[in-house]
Amino acid sequence: MTVIQTVDLTKRFGELKAVDTINLAVEKGEIYGFLGPNGAGKTTTIRMLTGTLKPTSGEVKILGIDMRSNEIEIKKRIGVVPDEPKIYPNLKGYEFINFIGDIYRLDKVKMNQRVEELCEAFSIDFLQKAVSDMSHGMKQKLYLVSVLMRKPEILFLDEPTVGLDARSAKILKMLLQKYTSDGSTVFMTTHVLEIAEKMCTRIGIIHKGKLIVEGTLSQLREYVKSSQASLEDVFLQLTTEGEDIASIVKEL
Ligand SMILES: Nc1ncnc2c1ncn2[C@@H]1O[C@H](COP(=O)(O)OP(=O)(O)OP(=O)(O)O)[C@@H](O)[C@H]1O
């Protein structure tokens, strides 16, 4: 079942085509890695897939539902972790969790049990703190809990491991794998190519707004005609247009 689908998805900002006629089809249970250099159009794409930004043209269907016809239904069933989560600074951690639980009308008993499990996994012992007194990593973890506790059918993550310590990043990776084996789907961006290489069932590379290649790692290797290439090799070959990085570094 295709759970994320776009048809000729395009976003213009003035003269700039930040996302240029992208066609995606992500199947249920996949961990899809969306990679690309800075400014390639990853966040803009995620924002259109999750209903926070209107496309200039093209279609978005999530869980078979057209974004234009039923955005609210989609938003209820997905979870989004942006690259810089915004949380009301005056709330305490547990107040934020309860606030989200109320919005989504979660069963309190089940929610508390799930929050407890997640807090244990991520070593969260700071729910009594005000958000304004939390570190970047703490806020990131708090936000993750508030999304994961809802068990959304699709999870969109923009740079999920930035700000997490090594242990939390490892737990998140394992949790996402468990989560998809239970039938959920993950769509994530990352600049950490080792993470994408290890975790993702398929990878799409976006460059200057265009999806330039898509597939499993071995399909990407075939594409660049190099059976031993790492994802980093493939990525750099496709996005640096023959630039010699070693000589750039030498000249610095
Ligand atoms: N609201 C906006 N108004 C104008 N231009 C924008 C806006 N949002 C993004 N852009 C531009 O669109 C392009 C794509 O940006 P986007 O944030 O999607 O890139 P990205 O792939 O997520 O990059 P990064 O890896 O650096 O986070 C960039 O050139 C950016 O400057």
The ligand as a Tripos MOL2 file, in Angstrom:
@<TRIPOS>MOLECULE
LIG
   31    33     1     0     0
SMALL
NO_CHARGES

@<TRIPOS>ATOM
      1 N1          9.8590   30.5320    3.2730 N.pl3     1 LIG1
      2 C1         10.7920   30.6150    2.3230 C.ar      1 LIG1
      3 N2         10.8890   31.7140    1.5450 N.ar      1 LIG1
      4 C2         11.8240   31.7980    0.5680 C.ar      1 LIG1
      5 N3         12.7000   30.8190    0.2920 N.ar      1 LIG1
      6 C3         12.6480   29.7090    1.0320 C.ar      1 LIG1
      7 C4         11.7000   29.5350    2.0880 C.ar      1 LIG1
      8 N4         11.8740   28.3160    2.6390 N.ar      1 LIG1
      9 C5         12.8970   27.7470    1.9850 C.ar      1 LIG1
     10 N5         13.3570   28.5720    1.0140 N.ar      1 LIG1
     11 C6         14.4440   28.2820    0.0620 C.3       1 LIG1
     12 O1         14.1190   27.0540   -0.5800 O.3       1 LIG1
     13 C7         15.3040   26.2740   -0.7780 C.3       1 LIG1
     14 C8         15.1150   24.9160   -0.1240 C.3       1 LIG1
     15 O2         15.1190   25.0770    1.2750 O.3       1 LIG1
     16 P1         14.8950   23.8480    2.2820 P.3       1 LIG1
     17 O3         14.8020   24.4090    3.6550 O.co2     1 LIG1
     18 O4         13.7800   23.0280    1.7900 O.co2     1 LIG1
     19 O5         16.2630   23.0400    2.0950 O.3       1 LIG1
     20 P2         16.8200   21.7710    2.8700 P.3       1 LIG1
     21 O6         17.1290   20.7290    1.8280 O.co2     1 LIG1
     22 O7         15.9160   21.3670    3.9640 O.co2     1 LIG1
     23 O8         18.1880   22.3460    3.4270 O.3       1 LIG1
     24 P3         19.0490   22.0660    4.7760 P.3       1 LIG1
     25 O9         19.6980   20.7240    4.5840 O.co2     1 LIG1
     26 O10        20.0610   23.1590    4.7200 O.co2     1 LIG1
     27 O11        18.1330   22.1360    5.9390 O.co2     1 LIG1
     28 C9         16.4570   27.0920   -0.2250 C.3       1 LIG1
     29 O12        17.0470   27.7960   -1.2990 O.3       1 LIG1
     30 C10        15.7820   28.0490    0.7420 C.3       1 LIG1
     31 O13        16.5060   29.2590    0.8550 O.3       1 LIG1
@<TRIPOS>BOND
     1     1     2 1
     2     2     3 ar
     3     2     7 ar
     4     3     4 ar
     5     4     5 ar
     6     5     6 ar
     7     6     7 ar
     8     6    10 ar
     9     7     8 ar
    10     8     9 ar
    11     9    10 ar
    12    10    11 1
    13    11    12 1
    14    11    30 1
    15    12    13 1
    16    13    14 1
    17    13    28 1
    18    14    15 1
    19    15    16 1
    20    16    17 2
    21    16    18 1
    22    16    19 1
    23    19    20 1
    24    20    21 2
    25    20    22 1
    26    20    23 1
    27    23    24 1
    28    24    25 2
    29    24    26 1
    30    24    27 1
    31    28    29 1
    32    28    30 1
    33    30    31 1
@<TRIPOS>SUBSTRUCTURE
     1 LIG1         1 GROUP 0 **** ****
